[in-house]
Amino acid sequence: MDTVLEILDPLVFDSIYAKILPAPVLANATSSVAITSALSRDNDFRIALSIFTLVTLGGWFFYLAAASFSYFFLFDHEIMKHPKFLKNQVSLEIDCAVKAVPGFVLFTVPWFWGEVKGYSKLYSDPQAYGGIPYMLFSIVAFLVFTDFGIYWIHRWLHHPVLYKRLHKPHHKWIVPTPFASHAFHPLDGYAQSVPYHLFVYVVPMQKWLYIAVFMFVNVWTVMIHDGNYMLRSKIINSSAHHSVHHLYFNYNYGQYFTFWDRAFGSHRQPTEEQYNSMLRNDQKVWAKQAVDAENIEKESLQANKVKAN
């Protein structure tokens, strides 16, 4: 983020802040004196405001662009006839996500501010820490670290106390489209992003590589909601696995892999209901899925009442 601000401050932000909050002009100053801002580039409030603006605008653009591409070119629109697909669901998903993004970003600003201030372990020189071999290692470490963290955060979000307050809005989309990928309660979305930010405060990572994997994370989040079930893997947490999670609730909490679900008893392998195109759009299969989803919801509500008492 520090590099981004170094690029955009002279190109964009200096003139904007000078217009919004100009520095006092001395009485004897000539008209040729350049107008500057009362907020210098190293001002903490300015840094935080710039980060919030950049990431919010970038988040909206990236979400809408990636989800739209997936929706129009990859998503199976036939599944929108599923009995659990809501009326006007696409517009509801977009509305939820667009409203949530500023909330995600607001909670995320301190992490990016810390990176700008040099408190993270991000570094610039690609040759540092052993060059390319270490950079490759850091990618693997990032995937393992964040997958483990997200698994447990996601699983805790299914605890009755947290679920009804934070995670339930995302499970409104029992049959999601790519636009559901970021349609969360703001605190839910932020909580699941914490491992991405925490990683670079624990493990050194080249800053441009970090930007690349951060973008990959957001693409992956769209991909696992795209309803494209071509990947038949027992290791990768594909869109088929995540569809099972939305349908059957208590399974497949992982982000990229099935390792932790397998280790902690929450794995459910997709079946021909997901992989076979005929079964995937069969109305009898849909009807059974709808009944199963309703029964799971009733069981969860009953369990919540028991725990509350």
BALOBA-1460 file (C-alpha; in Angstrom, 3 decimals):
// residues 309
<rec num="1" residu="m" x="0.000" y="0.000" z="0.000"/>
<rec num="2" residu="d" x="2.921" y="2.358" z="0.636"/>
<rec num="3" residu="t" x="4.027" y="1.955" z="-2.990"/>
<rec num="4" residu="v" x="0.499" y="2.636" z="-4.222"/>
<rec num="5" residu="l" x="0.339" y="5.853" z="-2.197"/>
<rec num="6" residu="e" x="3.793" y="6.883" z="-3.442"/>
<rec num="7" residu="i" x="2.451" y="6.627" z="-6.990"/>
<rec num="8" residu="l" x="-0.969" y="8.192" z="-6.434"/>
<rec num="9" residu="d" x="-0.052" y="11.004" z="-4.029"/>
<rec num="10" residu="p" x="1.652" y="13.197" z="-6.665"/>
<rec num="11" residu="l" x="-0.726" y="12.116" z="-9.425"/>
<rec num="12" residu="v" x="-4.057" y="12.429" z="-7.614"/>
<rec num="13" residu="f" x="-4.191" y="12.951" z="-3.881"/>
<rec num="14" residu="d" x="-1.952" y="16.024" z="-3.520"/>
<rec num="15" residu="s" x="-4.263" y="18.147" z="-5.669"/>
<rec num="16" residu="i" x="-7.442" y="16.718" z="-4.102"/>
<rec num="17" residu="y" x="-6.325" y="17.366" z="-0.532"/>
<rec num="18" residu="a" x="-5.031" y="20.817" z="-1.500"/>
<rec num="19" residu="k" x="-8.514" y="21.708" z="-2.747"/>
<rec num="20" residu="i" x="-10.406" y="20.117" z="0.147"/>
<rec num="21" residu="l" x="-8.146" y="21.297" z="2.970"/>
<rec num="22" residu="p" x="-5.577" y="23.826" z="1.702"/>
<rec num="23" residu="a" x="-2.700" y="24.925" z="3.899"/>
<rec num="24" residu="p" x="-2.860" y="28.526" z="5.171"/>
<rec num="25" residu="v" x="-1.296" y="30.987" z="2.709"/>
<rec num="26" residu="l" x="1.053" y="33.632" z="4.141"/>
<rec num="27" residu="a" x="-0.085" y="37.230" z="3.730"/>
<rec num="28" residu="n" x="3.016" y="38.215" z="1.756"/>
<rec num="29" residu="a" x="2.965" y="35.140" z="-0.480"/>
<rec num="30" residu="t" x="2.876" y="35.694" z="-4.228"/>
<rec num="31" residu="s" x="0.143" y="34.313" z="-6.453"/>
<rec num="32" residu="s" x="2.667" y="31.899" z="-7.950"/>
<rec num="33" residu="v" x="3.046" y="29.990" z="-4.701"/>
<rec num="34" residu="a" x="1.714" y="26.457" z="-5.141"/>
<rec num="35" residu="i" x="-1.329" y="25.595" z="-3.049"/>
<rec num="36" residu="t" x="-0.652" y="22.631" z="-0.789"/>
<rec num="37" residu="s" x="-2.741" y="20.756" z="1.713"/>
<rec num="38" residu="a" x="-2.763" y="21.178" z="5.460"/>
<rec num="39" residu="l" x="-2.556" y="17.392" z="5.532"/>
<rec num="40" residu="s" x="0.973" y="16.330" z="4.624"/>
<rec num="41" residu="r" x="1.611" y="12.996" z="2.944"/>
<rec num="42" residu="d" x="2.750" y="11.439" z="6.219"/>
<rec num="43" residu="n" x="-0.312" y="12.629" z="8.149"/>
<rec num="44" residu="d" x="-1.948" y="9.575" z="9.724"/>
<rec num="45" residu="f" x="-5.495" y="10.771" z="9.070"/>
<rec num="46" residu="r" x="-4.673" y="11.447" z="5.416"/>
<rec num="47" residu="i" x="-3.042" y="8.038" z="5.026"/>
<rec num="48" residu="a" x="-6.078" y="6.318" z="6.560"/>
<rec num="49" residu="l" x="-8.537" y="8.325" z="4.461"/>
<rec num="50" residu="s" x="-6.565" y="7.660" z="1.265"/>
<rec num="51" residu="i" x="-6.440" y="3.936" z="2.022"/>
<rec num="52" residu="f" x="-10.165" y="3.825" z="2.786"/>
<rec num="53" residu="t" x="-11.011" y="5.624" z="-0.463"/>
<rec num="54" residu="l" x="-8.663" y="3.547" z="-2.627"/>
<rec num="55" residu="v" x="-9.643" y="0.161" z="-1.236"/>
<rec num="56" residu="t" x="-13.372" y="0.928" z="-1.244"/>
<rec num="57" residu="l" x="-13.371" y="2.092" z="-4.865"/>
<rec num="58" residu="g" x="-11.033" y="-0.729" z="-5.862"/>
<rec num="59" residu="g" x="-13.136" y="-3.259" z="-3.962"/>
<rec num="60" residu="w" x="-16.328" y="-2.191" z="-5.709"/>
<rec num="61" residu="f" x="-14.659" y="-2.247" z="-9.129"/>
<rec num="62" residu="f" x="-12.925" y="-5.591" z="-8.609"/>
<rec num="63" residu="y" x="-16.016" y="-7.270" z="-7.160"/>
<rec num="64" residu="l" x="-18.369" y="-6.057" z="-9.877"/>
<rec num="65" residu="a" x="-15.897" y="-6.809" z="-12.672"/>
<rec num="66" residu="a" x="-14.910" y="-10.307" z="-11.497"/>
<rec num="67" residu="a" x="-18.414" y="-11.358" z="-10.469"/>
<rec num="68" residu="s" x="-19.942" y="-10.007" z="-13.693"/>
<rec num="69" residu="f" x="-17.407" y="-11.885" z="-15.833"/>
<rec num="70" residu="s" x="-18.076" y="-15.091" z="-13.908"/>
<rec num="71" residu="y" x="-21.842" y="-14.600" z="-13.990"/>
<rec num="72" residu="f" x="-22.064" y="-13.976" z="-17.739"/>
<rec num="73" residu="f" x="-19.405" y="-16.423" z="-18.959"/>
<rec num="74" residu="l" x="-19.081" y="-19.245" z="-16.394"/>
<rec num="75" residu="f" x="-22.188" y="-19.455" z="-14.222"/>
<rec num="76" residu="d" x="-24.881" y="-22.004" z="-15.126"/>
<rec num="77" residu="h" x="-28.006" y="-19.831" z="-15.306"/>
<rec num="78" residu="e" x="-30.233" y="-22.892" z="-15.382"/>
<rec num="79" residu="i" x="-29.722" y="-23.308" z="-11.649"/>
<rec num="80" residu="m" x="-31.559" y="-20.020" z="-11.090"/>
<rec num="81" residu="k" x="-34.744" y="-22.101" z="-11.491"/>
<rec num="82" residu="h" x="-33.883" y="-23.969" z="-8.275"/>
<rec num="83" residu="p" x="-36.700" y="-23.696" z="-5.662"/>
<rec num="84" residu="k" x="-34.214" y="-22.214" z="-3.178"/>
<rec num="85" residu="f" x="-33.131" y="-19.467" z="-5.560"/>
<rec num="86" residu="l" x="-34.699" y="-16.257" z="-4.252"/>
<rec num="87" residu="k" x="-36.771" y="-13.764" z="-6.180"/>
<rec num="88" residu="n" x="-34.518" y="-10.919" z="-7.395"/>
<rec num="89" residu="q" x="-31.595" y="-12.729" z="-5.784"/>
<rec num="90" residu="v" x="-28.881" y="-11.290" z="-8.038"/>
<rec num="91" residu="s" x="-29.873" y="-7.703" z="-7.276"/>
<rec num="92" residu="l" x="-30.118" y="-8.574" z="-3.573"/>
<rec num="93" residu="e" x="-26.623" y="-10.093" z="-3.616"/>
<rec num="94" residu="i" x="-25.166" y="-7.051" z="-5.361"/>
<rec num="95" residu="d" x="-26.928" y="-4.669" z="-2.989"/>
<rec num="96" residu="c" x="-25.646" y="-6.586" z="0.050"/>
<rec num="97" residu="a" x="-22.066" y="-6.715" z="-1.247"/>
<rec num="98" residu="v" x="-21.875" y="-3.084" z="-2.378"/>
<rec num="99" residu="k" x="-23.164" y="-1.926" z="1.012"/>
<rec num="100" residu="a" x="-20.784" y="-4.249" z="2.855"/>
<rec num="101" residu="v" x="-17.548" y="-3.271" z="1.093"/>
<rec num="102" residu="p" x="-17.062" y="0.070" z="2.940"/>
<rec num="103" residu="g" x="-17.557" y="-1.800" z="6.215"/>
<rec num="104" residu="f" x="-14.964" y="-4.425" z="5.277"/>
<rec num="105" residu="v" x="-12.552" y="-1.670" z="4.360"/>
<rec num="106" residu="l" x="-13.120" y="0.445" z="7.474"/>
<rec num="107" residu="f" x="-12.037" y="-2.421" z="9.718"/>
<rec num="108" residu="t" x="-9.161" y="-3.278" z="7.381"/>
<rec num="109" residu="v" x="-7.623" y="0.229" z="7.243"/>
<rec num="110" residu="p" x="-5.471" y="-0.264" z="10.408"/>
<rec num="111" residu="w" x="-3.759" y="-3.259" z="8.811"/>
<rec num="112" residu="f" x="-2.902" y="-1.297" z="5.649"/>
<rec num="113" residu="w" x="-1.908" y="1.747" z="7.727"/>
<rec num="114" residu="g" x="0.541" y="-0.475" z="9.619"/>
<rec num="115" residu="e" x="2.005" y="-1.657" z="6.311"/>
<rec num="116" residu="v" x="2.511" y="1.956" z="5.158"/>
<rec num="117" residu="k" x="4.171" y="2.789" z="8.486"/>
<rec num="118" residu="g" x="6.555" y="-0.139" z="8.169"/>
<rec num="119" residu="y" x="5.186" y="-2.344" z="10.936"/>
<rec num="120" residu="s" x="4.610" y="-5.365" z="8.704"/>
<rec num="121" residu="k" x="7.207" y="-7.752" z="7.302"/>
<rec num="122" residu="l" x="6.594" y="-6.745" z="3.685"/>
<rec num="123" residu="y" x="9.806" y="-6.075" z="1.768"/>
<rec num="124" residu="s" x="10.703" y="-4.567" z="-1.610"/>
<rec num="125" residu="d" x="13.872" y="-6.280" z="-2.883"/>
<rec num="126" residu="p" x="12.951" y="-9.562" z="-4.628"/>
<rec num="127" residu="q" x="16.446" y="-10.867" z="-3.832"/>
<rec num="128" residu="a" x="15.989" y="-10.501" z="-0.106"/>
<rec num="129" residu="y" x="15.480" y="-13.657" z="1.966"/>
<rec num="130" residu="g" x="16.936" y="-15.870" z="-0.742"/>
<rec num="131" residu="g" x="15.245" y="-14.543" z="-3.863"/>
<rec num="132" residu="i" x="12.814" y="-16.615" z="-5.939"/>
<rec num="133" residu="p" x="12.967" y="-19.835" z="-3.832"/>
<rec num="134" residu="y" x="11.890" y="-17.950" z="-0.725"/>
<rec num="135" residu="m" x="9.174" y="-16.094" z="-2.637"/>
<rec num="136" residu="l" x="7.765" y="-19.437" z="-3.800"/>
<rec num="137" residu="f" x="7.933" y="-20.729" z="-0.231"/>
<rec num="138" residu="s" x="6.087" y="-17.635" z="1.004"/>
<rec num="139" residu="i" x="3.225" y="-18.349" z="-1.430"/>
<rec num="140" residu="v" x="2.837" y="-21.880" z="-0.045"/>
<rec num="141" residu="a" x="3.096" y="-20.550" z="3.513"/>
<rec num="142" residu="f" x="0.453" y="-17.901" z="2.755"/>
<rec num="143" residu="l" x="-1.986" y="-20.496" z="1.392"/>
<rec num="144" residu="v" x="-1.501" y="-22.913" z="4.303"/>
<rec num="145" residu="f" x="-1.586" y="-20.193" z="6.982"/>
<rec num="146" residu="t" x="-4.655" y="-18.415" z="5.638"/>
<rec num="147" residu="d" x="-6.541" y="-21.619" z="4.828"/>
<rec num="148" residu="f" x="-6.078" y="-22.833" z="8.398"/>
<rec num="149" residu="g" x="-7.100" y="-19.481" z="9.866"/>
<rec num="150" residu="i" x="-10.154" y="-19.098" z="7.652"/>
<rec num="151" residu="y" x="-11.248" y="-22.664" z="8.374"/>
<rec num="152" residu="w" x="-11.519" y="-21.959" z="12.100"/>
<rec num="153" residu="i" x="-12.924" y="-18.445" z="11.747"/>
<rec num="154" residu="h" x="-15.553" y="-19.732" z="9.306"/>
<rec num="155" residu="r" x="-16.394" y="-22.645" z="11.565"/>
<rec num="156" residu="w" x="-16.728" y="-20.370" z="14.613"/>
<rec num="157" residu="l" x="-19.007" y="-18.112" z="12.580"/>
<rec num="158" residu="h" x="-21.380" y="-21.086" z="12.433"/>
<rec num="159" residu="h" x="-21.630" y="-21.109" z="16.229"/>
<rec num="160" residu="p" x="-25.226" y="-20.156" z="17.113"/>
<rec num="161" residu="v" x="-24.224" y="-16.946" z="18.909"/>
<rec num="162" residu="l" x="-22.154" y="-15.635" z="15.996"/>
<rec num="163" residu="y" x="-24.145" y="-17.186" z="13.170"/>
<rec num="164" residu="k" x="-27.438" y="-15.406" z="13.756"/>
<rec num="165" residu="r" x="-25.692" y="-12.049" z="14.220"/>
<rec num="166" residu="l" x="-22.983" y="-12.186" z="11.557"/>
<rec num="167" residu="h" x="-22.905" y="-15.141" z="9.176"/>
<rec num="168" residu="k" x="-26.594" y="-15.759" z="8.503"/>
<rec num="169" residu="p" x="-26.850" y="-13.015" z="5.821"/>
<rec num="170" residu="h" x="-24.356" y="-14.932" z="3.638"/>
<rec num="171" residu="h" x="-26.310" y="-18.166" z="4.016"/>
<rec num="172" residu="k" x="-29.386" y="-16.419" z="2.753"/>
<rec num="173" residu="w" x="-27.970" y="-17.451" z="-0.625"/>
<rec num="174" residu="i" x="-28.573" y="-21.213" z="-0.484"/>
<rec num="175" residu="v" x="-28.021" y="-21.390" z="-4.238"/>
<rec num="176" residu="p" x="-25.449" y="-18.603" z="-4.712"/>
<rec num="177" residu="t" x="-24.315" y="-16.791" z="-7.834"/>
<rec num="178" residu="p" x="-20.864" y="-15.187" z="-8.241"/>
<rec num="179" residu="f" x="-22.386" y="-11.961" z="-6.892"/>
<rec num="180" residu="a" x="-22.829" y="-13.721" z="-3.521"/>
<rec num="181" residu="s" x="-19.055" y="-13.979" z="-3.191"/>
<rec num="182" residu="h" x="-18.760" y="-10.718" z="-1.234"/>
<rec num="183" residu="a" x="-22.358" y="-10.498" z="0.010"/>
<rec num="184" residu="f" x="-21.572" y="-10.703" z="3.720"/>
<rec num="185" residu="h" x="-22.263" y="-8.827" z="6.904"/>
<rec num="186" residu="p" x="-19.294" y="-6.394" z="7.074"/>
<rec num="187" residu="l" x="-17.903" y="-7.917" z="10.280"/>
<rec num="188" residu="d" x="-18.251" y="-11.409" z="8.831"/>
<rec num="189" residu="g" x="-16.321" y="-10.465" z="5.709"/>
<rec num="190" residu="y" x="-13.673" y="-8.681" z="7.761"/>
<rec num="191" residu="a" x="-13.267" y="-11.587" z="10.202"/>
<rec num="192" residu="q" x="-12.573" y="-14.007" z="7.353"/>
<rec num="193" residu="s" x="-10.017" y="-11.601" z="5.874"/>
<rec num="194" residu="v" x="-7.937" y="-11.270" z="9.060"/>
<rec num="195" residu="p" x="-5.558" y="-14.182" z="8.233"/>
<rec num="196" residu="y" x="-4.596" y="-12.467" z="4.936"/>
<rec num="197" residu="h" x="-3.514" y="-9.332" z="6.762"/>
<rec num="198" residu="l" x="-2.014" y="-11.067" z="9.792"/>
<rec num="199" residu="f" x="0.239" y="-13.232" z="7.611"/>
<rec num="200" residu="v" x="2.510" y="-10.369" z="6.504"/>
<rec num="201" residu="y" x="2.937" y="-9.240" z="10.104"/>
<rec num="202" residu="v" x="4.298" y="-12.691" z="10.930"/>
<rec num="203" residu="v" x="6.051" y="-13.918" z="7.767"/>
<rec num="204" residu="p" x="8.181" y="-11.763" z="5.409"/>
<rec num="205" residu="m" x="6.691" y="-11.440" z="1.914"/>
<rec num="206" residu="q" x="7.648" y="-9.405" z="-1.136"/>
<rec num="207" residu="k" x="5.131" y="-6.566" z="-1.433"/>
<rec num="208" residu="w" x="4.182" y="-7.010" z="-5.101"/>
<rec num="209" residu="l" x="3.826" y="-10.730" z="-4.564"/>
<rec num="210" residu="y" x="1.510" y="-9.966" z="-1.647"/>
<rec num="211" residu="i" x="-0.637" y="-7.740" z="-3.856"/>
<rec num="212" residu="a" x="-0.786" y="-10.580" z="-6.417"/>
<rec num="213" residu="v" x="-1.878" y="-13.233" z="-3.907"/>
<rec num="214" residu="f" x="-4.359" y="-10.787" z="-2.345"/>
<rec num="215" residu="m" x="-5.954" y="-10.314" z="-5.779"/>
<rec num="216" residu="f" x="-5.919" y="-14.088" z="-6.269"/>
<rec num="217" residu="v" x="-7.795" y="-14.504" z="-2.987"/>
<rec num="218" residu="n" x="-10.592" y="-12.261" z="-4.232"/>
<rec num="219" residu="v" x="-10.744" y="-14.052" z="-7.587"/>
<rec num="220" residu="w" x="-10.880" y="-17.384" z="-5.761"/>
<rec num="221" residu="t" x="-13.740" y="-16.118" z="-3.591"/>
<rec num="222" residu="v" x="-15.716" y="-15.387" z="-6.756"/>
<rec num="223" residu="m" x="-14.715" y="-18.695" z="-8.342"/>
<rec num="224" residu="i" x="-16.034" y="-20.877" z="-5.507"/>
<rec num="225" residu="h" x="-19.427" y="-19.222" z="-5.980"/>
<rec num="226" residu="d" x="-19.516" y="-19.534" z="-9.779"/>
<rec num="227" residu="g" x="-21.452" y="-22.808" z="-9.994"/>
<rec num="228" residu="n" x="-18.881" y="-24.231" z="-12.403"/>
<rec num="229" residu="y" x="-18.202" y="-27.772" z="-11.197"/>
<rec num="230" residu="m" x="-15.581" y="-28.910" z="-13.696"/>
<rec num="231" residu="l" x="-12.910" y="-29.576" z="-11.048"/>
<rec num="232" residu="r" x="-13.376" y="-33.024" z="-9.496"/>
<rec num="233" residu="s" x="-10.862" y="-32.867" z="-6.672"/>
<rec num="234" residu="k" x="-10.680" y="-34.364" z="-3.214"/>
<rec num="235" residu="i" x="-7.968" y="-31.893" z="-2.213"/>
<rec num="236" residu="i" x="-9.030" y="-28.542" z="-3.659"/>
<rec num="237" residu="n" x="-12.036" y="-26.839" z="-2.082"/>
<rec num="238" residu="s" x="-13.717" y="-26.178" z="-5.412"/>
<rec num="239" residu="s" x="-16.990" y="-24.461" z="-6.264"/>
<rec num="240" residu="a" x="-18.671" y="-27.882" z="-5.952"/>
<rec num="241" residu="h" x="-17.446" y="-28.190" z="-2.353"/>
<rec num="242" residu="h" x="-18.604" y="-24.680" z="-1.536"/>
<rec num="243" residu="s" x="-22.004" y="-25.298" z="-3.101"/>
<rec num="244" residu="v" x="-22.337" y="-28.245" z="-0.724"/>
<rec num="245" residu="h" x="-21.528" y="-25.839" z="2.110"/>
<rec num="246" residu="h" x="-24.330" y="-23.468" z="1.083"/>
<rec num="247" residu="l" x="-26.810" y="-26.305" z="0.612"/>
<rec num="248" residu="y" x="-25.977" y="-28.449" z="3.620"/>
<rec num="249" residu="f" x="-24.528" y="-25.823" z="5.955"/>
<rec num="250" residu="n" x="-22.249" y="-27.761" z="8.333"/>
<rec num="251" residu="y" x="-19.603" y="-28.923" z="5.874"/>
<rec num="252" residu="n" x="-16.608" y="-27.669" z="3.887"/>
<rec num="253" residu="y" x="-15.507" y="-24.592" z="5.827"/>
<rec num="254" residu="g" x="-12.112" y="-24.412" z="4.093"/>
<rec num="255" residu="q" x="-11.095" y="-21.775" z="1.589"/>
<rec num="256" residu="y" x="-8.673" y="-23.460" z="-0.836"/>
<rec num="257" residu="f" x="-8.185" y="-27.017" z="0.422"/>
<rec num="258" residu="t" x="-10.083" y="-29.835" z="2.122"/>
<rec num="259" residu="f" x="-7.225" y="-30.691" z="4.527"/>
<rec num="260" residu="w" x="-8.690" y="-29.105" z="7.643"/>
<rec num="261" residu="d" x="-12.226" y="-30.278" z="6.923"/>
<rec num="262" residu="r" x="-10.910" y="-33.807" z="6.653"/>
<rec num="263" residu="a" x="-8.787" y="-33.472" z="9.780"/>
<rec num="264" residu="f" x="-11.610" y="-32.055" z="11.909"/>
<rec num="265" residu="g" x="-14.567" y="-34.053" z="10.601"/>
<rec num="266" residu="s" x="-16.424" y="-31.442" z="8.558"/>
<rec num="267" residu="h" x="-15.692" y="-32.646" z="5.026"/>
<rec num="268" residu="r" x="-18.455" y="-33.639" z="2.611"/>
<rec num="269" residu="q" x="-17.372" y="-34.669" z="-0.846"/>
<rec num="270" residu="p" x="-19.561" y="-33.383" z="-3.708"/>
<rec num="271" residu="t" x="-21.494" y="-36.058" z="-5.568"/>
<rec num="272" residu="e" x="-22.974" y="-36.442" z="-9.018"/>
<rec num="273" residu="e" x="-25.619" y="-33.934" z="-7.867"/>
<rec num="274" residu="q" x="-22.948" y="-31.317" z="-8.474"/>
<rec num="275" residu="y" x="-20.813" y="-32.891" z="-11.191"/>
<rec num="276" residu="n" x="-23.387" y="-34.446" z="-13.518"/>
<rec num="277" residu="s" x="-25.033" y="-31.756" z="-15.636"/>
<rec num="278" residu="m" x="-28.256" y="-33.769" z="-15.959"/>
<rec num="279" residu="l" x="-28.620" y="-34.367" z="-12.221"/>
<rec num="280" residu="r" x="-27.433" y="-30.871" z="-11.344"/>
<rec num="281" residu="n" x="-30.473" y="-29.371" z="-13.053"/>
<rec num="282" residu="d" x="-32.936" y="-32.157" z="-12.302"/>
<rec num="283" residu="q" x="-36.080" y="-30.866" z="-10.584"/>
<rec num="284" residu="k" x="-36.380" y="-33.987" z="-8.430"/>
<rec num="285" residu="v" x="-32.827" y="-33.449" z="-7.168"/>
<rec num="286" residu="w" x="-33.621" y="-29.789" z="-6.530"/>
<rec num="287" residu="a" x="-36.743" y="-30.721" z="-4.569"/>
<rec num="288" residu="k" x="-34.752" y="-33.109" z="-2.360"/>
<rec num="289" residu="q" x="-32.042" y="-30.495" z="-1.836"/>
<rec num="290" residu="a" x="-34.678" y="-27.945" z="-0.839"/>
<rec num="291" residu="v" x="-36.182" y="-30.331" z="1.714"/>
<rec num="292" residu="d" x="-32.742" y="-31.232" z="3.100"/>
<rec num="293" residu="a" x="-31.796" y="-27.552" z="3.379"/>
<rec num="294" residu="e" x="-35.043" y="-26.775" z="5.226"/>
<rec num="295" residu="n" x="-34.543" y="-29.714" z="7.605"/>
<rec num="296" residu="i" x="-30.989" y="-28.625" z="8.361"/>
<rec num="297" residu="e" x="-32.217" y="-25.103" z="9.083"/>
<rec num="298" residu="k" x="-34.920" y="-26.434" z="11.429"/>
<rec num="299" residu="e" x="-32.391" y="-28.661" z="13.210"/>
<rec num="300" residu="s" x="-30.061" y="-25.685" z="13.622"/>
<rec num="301" residu="l" x="-32.841" y="-23.504" z="15.043"/>
<rec num="302" residu="q" x="-33.810" y="-26.260" z="17.472"/>
<rec num="303" residu="a" x="-30.195" y="-26.713" z="18.547"/>
<rec num="304" residu="n" x="-29.928" y="-22.970" z="19.118"/>
<rec num="305" residu="k" x="-33.003" y="-23.026" z="21.378"/>
<rec num="306" residu="v" x="-31.561" y="-25.925" z="23.403"/>
<rec num="307" residu="k" x="-28.243" y="-24.121" z="23.842"/>
<rec num="308" residu="a" x="-30.037" y="-20.894" z="24.781"/>
<rec num="309" residu="n" x="-31.892" y="-22.727" z="27.538"/>
